[in-house]
Amino acid sequence: MDTERVAKFPFLKEASQFVEDSGADIGSLITSPSFEPARTRGVRRILDALDRSEVSYVPMVRASEYDRLMEVLSYPYARMIVSAVGDRFLTKRYALAEAVRMNGILVGEDRATVVEVSDQLNVPSSADPDGIMRMRFSDYLRLANRLKSVDWKLINCDIHDGMVYLPQEKFSRLMQNALQDKIESELPLMTPDEFKPYLRGDVTAVQMVLIETKAKFSPTGGQGMKSEYLPPCILRIMEMSRQGMNLPHSARFALVTFLNALGLSYDEIIRVFAESPDFDESKSEYQIKHITGELNGTEGYTPPECATMKTNGLCYNPDTLCQQEWMTHPLKYYRSKSGNTRKRQDGDGAQGGKPRSE
């Protein structure tokens, strides 16, 4: 078994065999002093995800078998801690960070390893002698649909007989999306109750950093919504709601997604609609919980961009800030007005109006 490769890619099936051959189990991983390095590295994986959106790479070329085992075991331990915290933001950010790490490694690997990794990510592939990767057209569409760059448009792809031909660098980028999707679909894990007390310290430590991270990346900087920072379009939609005007679905959608992105709770969002004279709580509750993802346990939908707001006739009373060339999103307006201009670091992002899970 190539234990160096397993340590690089701990999600491979060989990783489970490596752990089994070592005699380790979940109990020893969580409780034994011998596996403390794995637990420490597992927490580090999560903190890397929160701090820099990428799990740090630890070279394994000259590492001992014990060190490689600790690296492999740190992966399931990190997944247990993320599951125990049970926060969707953390789950998505951790999945992205693991996937970014893998992309950085995979782009320089030999073709056989690239093919093996992609196969285990349920993306069958093959490689030409010159290193060009081939993948099915359907898999390409599934993995590339969230990437905005024109380079990923089908018109710029080399396609023959239902197969897409890609250089290894671009293929590895698509495998990043595949791993991210895989991790998100597998979490949360179920941890036996008898082990939860042993996880409590690391869970608490991660939760504290998570609170700080959410505050930093929130458009409000963790300070709550300030009306004076709201863009004119959102202010107008809120005023229309207060006056009992019949809001089109696109306006309700834009308002709910925007308020949800600012971090407002369901109760805070419903209070905005409750100001309307014809407020129907049961109808509004369903709409809000569907849009925010609370009904189906997803991250919900992202707010529409300025271009979409204009297309839907919702760009009301644009001011001088709205008219800046770089002003492309209502959230950018809020960040600019509030002085909280740090950008979200969640990969390539999703188009406004699409679920964050994409």
N, C-alpha and C positions, 0 to 999 in steps of 0.2 A: 504493500500500500504506500502511495506517495503521501506521507504525512505532511510534507511542506504544502502541497496543494490543498489538502484538507484544511490546514490552518488558514490558508488564504481564503478559502471558500467554505466556511463552516456549515453552510446550508445544504451541501452535497450529501447524498446518501452514505458515502464512505465515512462521513464524519460520525454518524451513528455507530458504524461498525468499529471505528477507531476507539470511540468511548467505551463500547461494549467490551472490546478486547482488553482495554485497560482495567476493567473491573469496576469502573466508576458507575454510580447510579445517582438518582435525584437526591436521595437522602444524604449521601456523602458530599455531593456538590454543595448542598445548602448548609450542612452542619460541620463537616470535617475541617480541622485546621489545615490539612494537607491541600485543600482546594481553595484556601484563602486568596491566592493570586488570581484564580479564575473569577472569584466573586468581585475582587477589586477591579479587574479588567472589565468585567461585565458592567459595573456601574460607570466606569470610564467611557464605555461605548455610548451609554445613554447621555452622559454629560457632554460628550463630544457632539452628539446630535443636537442638543439644546444650544450649545455655545457656537458651533461652527458648521452645523448642517452636514457634517461628514465624519464618520467614525475614523479615527486615526489608524494608520497602517503600521503594524509592527513587523519588521522584516523577520522572516523565519528561515532564511537560507542556512545559517550556522546555529540555529536554535536546537536545543536538546529535545528529545521526544517528550520529556515532561513539560517543557515550555510550550511546545506545540499543542499538547493536550490541554494545558491551561487556556491557550488562545481559543481552541475549539469549544471548550466548556464555558467560556465567558459569553458565548453567543446565546445558548439556551438560558443562562442565568439572566442576561440582559432582558430577554423576552419575558421571563417570569416577573421581573421587576416592573417592566412596562405594563404587563397584564394586571399586576396587583394595583398599580396606580389607577388604571382604568380611565385614562383621559384620552379623548380622540385626537386632540392636538399633539400630544406626546406620541401616540401610536403612529400617526402619519409622519411626524418629524423624524422619529427613530427609523421607520421603514425607509424613508428617503435617504437618511444618512448612511445606513448600511448599503443601500443600493449605489450611492455615489462612491463609496469606498470600493465596492466591487468593480464598478466601471473603471476607476483609476488603475486597478490591477489588471483587469481583463484585457485592456487595450494593448498591453505589451506581452500577453501570453502567446504560447505556441498555438497553432491552429487546432490541434487535437484537443487541447484544454478548452478552447473557446467553444468548440462543437459540443463537448461533453457538458459544459456548464449550461449552454443554451438548451440542450436536450432535457436536462433535469429541471429547467425552468419552463418546460412544455412548449419550447419553441424549436422544433426540428430544423436543423441547418446542415450545411455542408460547405466546404471551402475549396476554391480552385487552387491549383498549384501556385498561382501568383499571390494567394492570400485573400482574394475577393470572396466574401461570404455570400451565401445564397440562403434565402428564407422564403417561406410561403407568402404570397400576396396578402392573404387574409390576416396572417400574424403581423405583417408590416402595418396594415391599416389599424389594427387593434392597438399597437404599441406606439405608433407615430402620430395618432390623431390629436394628442394633447400638445404636440410640439409646434410652436407658432412660426418658427423661421421658415422662410421660403425654400430653404435647402431641403426641407422634408416634404414639400409638395410632390404629388405623384408625377407631375409634368417634368420634374427634375430627377426622376428615378430611372434606373436601368432595369427594365422588366422584360422577361422572356418566358413564355410558356408557364405563366402563373407564378414565376419566381422573381423575387427582387434581388438584385445584385448590389452589394454594398461593400465599401472598404471596412476594414476591421474596426476602425475608430467609430464610425457611425453605427455599425452593428453592436458594438459594446454599449453605446449610448442607449440603444433600444433594450438591451438586456438589463440596463439600469431600471427602466420602467417595468420590465417583467418581474424583477426581484422585488421592487417596491410593492407591486400588486400582490405578489405571493405572500410577503410578510404581513401586509395589511389584512389579507383574507384569513390568515392563520391566527391572528390575535383578536381577542385575548385568549390566553391559555388558562386551563383550569389547574390550579395548584391545590394539592391536598391540604385540608385544614391544619393537619398536624405540623406542616412546615411553615405556615404563615407567620407565626411568632418570630421565626428566625430571619424572615425577610423584612420585618418591620423597620429596623434601623435604616436599611438602604432605601426602602420605600419612602420613608420620611425625608431622607436627604434629597432624593430626587424630586419629591413634591415641592420642597422649599425652592429649589432651583427653577422648577417649572413655573412657579408663581412669578418669580422675577423675570423669566424669559417671556412669559405671556404679557407682562406689563411693558417690556421693552418693545415688543413687536406689535402691540396693539396700536391702532391709529390714534387712540386716545392717550397712549403712554401710561395706561393703567389709572388714569385720573377720572374716568367717566365722561359721558358725553357733554360737550359744551355747545350750546346753541349758537354762540357767536362764531364758531368755526365751521358750521354746516354750509355746504354749497347751496347756491340759490335754488337749484332744482329740487333738492330734498326739502328745503324750507317751504317751497311752494306746494309740494305734495302734502306736507304736514298741514299747511294752512287750508288746503282744499278739503282734507279729511275733517278738520275741526268745523268747517262750514257746512258739513254734511253733503258735499258735492259727490257725485257718483264717480268714484275713481276707477279708471280702467284697470284691468288685471295687471298690465305692464307697470302701472304706477304703484300698485300695492306690492308687487314683486320687488320693484326697485327699492321701495322704502323699507320693507322687511329685511331684505338682504343687506342693505346698508347698515341698518341699526344692529343687526346680528353681527356684522363684521366689526362694528365698534365695540362689541362685547356686551351689549345689553341683554339682559335675561328675558325670558318669555314674559314675565310679569311686567317688566319695564316696556316691552314692545306693545303688549296688549293695552297698556295705559294710553299710549299714543292714539290708538284707534278708538278707545273708549270715549275720547273727547267728541267724537262725531255724534250728532243728534240721532241718527238711525243705526247706532251701534248694535250689532248682533254678535254677542260673545261666542256662541257655539260655532257660528260660521267662521268668525275671525280666528278662533282658536285652532280650528282644523287647518286653515290656510297658513297661519304662522308656523305651526309645528311641522307642517309638510315642507315648507320652504327652508326652515332652519335645520331640518334633518332630524328633529326630535321624535317624529313618528316612526322613522325607520332606522334610527341609530347611525346615521351618516353625518358627515360634516355639513350637509346642506349645500345651498347654492351660493355662488359668489355674486357680488353686486355687478350690474351691467356697467360697461365702460361708457365713456362720454359719447362715443360714436353710436352706440346702441341707444342711449338715451335720446339722442337727436333723431335717430331713425323712428323711434316710438313717439316722437313729439313731446318729450318730457324735459327738454332743455329749456328751462324757463329763466328769463332775466339774467343771462350770462353777464358777469362783471369782468373787470379787466384781468383778474386772475384766471378766470375761465378761458380767456382768449389767448393765454400764453401757449406757445407751440407745444410745449412739453406737457401741458395739462390734458391728460387722456383719460382720467378716471376720477369720479367723485371722492374716492378715498385719498387720492393724491391732493385734492383740494383741502381736505380736512387736515392731512398731515402738514401741508405747507402753512396753513393758517395757524395751526397750533404749535408749529416749530418742531414737531416730531417727525422728522424726515427720514428716519432710518427705514430702509426698504425691507419687505418680507423676503426671507431667504428660503423659499420652498420650491426650488427647482425652476422649471420653465413656466410654472403657473398654469392656471386654467382660464379659458375664455370666460368673460362675464356672462352669467346666466347658466353656466354649467356646474354640475355638482363638483365639489372640491375633491371627491374621491377619484376623479379622472386624472 
